[in-house]
Amino acid sequence: MDQQLVEEKLEALRHCVQRVQDKCPASVDGLMNDSDIQDIVSVNLTRAVQLCVDISAHLISESNEIPPSSMAGSFDALQRMGVIDAEICRQMKRAVGFRNVAVHQYQAVDWTIVFAICTTNIDDFRSFASAISRHLHL
């Protein structure tokens, strides 16, 4: 595993999370009525999810775990490895669900949910990064 690469991905994750926090308006109406902010927030959230999956893949590649067949499965593998706990695993799997909607437009994006992610669940990404840092002794 290339620890420097993982550290760079962790830094990129921190940047995406900060960008979401900096740009998220004070109300869901503010988000619903500003397509530029919608773009900034959704792109940075999807990047954050992808970075978490990428980091997971690097850690899994150096383990005895069978490579997962899905993005969400990456977090199950990290939980089995003892890198993340059940709550972080659950939240990251939910984040993958959001990413799939945002990227593939399986359904219309619900900006109320996006606002909740930005204001309530954004710390899930920080918890993930902290768990990875602890695992790598950073």
Secondary structure by P-SEA (a helix, b strand, c coil): ccaaaaaaaaaaaaaaaaaaaacccccaaaaaacaaaaaaaaaaaaaaaaaaaaaaaaaaaaccccccccaaaaaaaaaaaccccaaaaaaaaaaaaaaaaaacccccccaaaaaaaaccccaaaaaaaaaaaaaacc
